[in-house]
Each structure stands twice: as C-alpha cells, then as structure tokens.
Amino acid sequence: MDTFECITTKLELRGFSTHGVPSEIRLKILEAARLTGTGLNTQHWRFILVENKDNLKRLADDSTSGRWVAGANFAVIILTNPRYNFHLIDAGRVLQNMQLTAWNDGVGSGLFTGIMEEKLRSDFGIPKEMSPTIIVGFGYPLNELIDTEPEFPNPQILTMSQVSH
C-alpha cells in the first residue's frame, strides 16, 4: 500500500484478535521506530517492548486510559528525554512511523498517554531521566474490516479550507 493510502485508511483500534503478529513484522515496526529522525539527530528516544500477556496486563493496570492494551498482541512504551524541548514532537514522529509501518502489514494499533507514572516506572524499570511519553498497543483487528476505503469527504474530518489559511 502506498503512504497516502496508509494514512487515509489507518484506524485507531482498541480491540485485537488473538492471532499473533509474526516476529518479522514486530521487528520491522521497531526498525521503523529506530530509523525515525529526531531533533538535532539526538536519537534520545528509547523503546520498551511489552510482549507477554502478564506484562501487557501489568501495563494495563498501570494505565488510567489504556486498559484495553491487555488485549493487544504486543505494546511499545515510547520513552523520550524531556531535557530536549522537542521530545514530544519526536515521540509523535516515532509513533506515526510505527503505526504506519504496522498498518502497511494489516496490523492495527492504538495509543494512550494516561498512566500512573511511578507504578509504570517501577514495573518496567524506566530510568528517571526518561519520560514515558506514549504507549502504543499493536495487533490484528478483532473484527474483520470490510471496507477500509475512507468516505470522502468524511463529515467528521475538518475540510482543507477549515484547517489551512
């Protein structure tokens, strides 16, 4: 699928099937993260891969807005270094690359940022200088997607004239 099609058809998912994502696709998603550009080429982000059901449940328990992640096939905790003023932008860049890479192979994803930070730090050994910025869960969609063609114009999405001046 080309990049624009990937962008226009990608969905945020909260329900995942039990079908496992092959390790080569997981690796490709992580490689997309690693290759993402950063401000001043600092490469300050780090990633924690959360794979087994016990750890996914722990991750869900450490969340205030992402309890659904317990049903994901795997998740990635995106850590950034807040000493860089652009760390949140870099987190968004890496998230987008991982999600589009996953979707290209039919793997859905969803993100959350609501966490109980101290509990998450303790459970996953997050260094104090790093900020757990975004958590993204991955897996194949729970339900078969019958039509991924977007409705143009989608009435829920602002028009070009509403967002550009």
Secondary structure, 3 states (H helix, E strand, C coil): CCHHHHHHHCCECCCECCCCCCHHHHHHHHHHHHCCCCHHHCCCCEEEEECCHHHHHHHHHCECCCHHHHHCCEEEEEEECCCCCCHHHHHHHHHHHHHHHHHHCCCEEEEECCECHHHHHHHHCCCCCCEEEEEEEEECECCCCCCCCCCCCCCCCCCHHHHCC
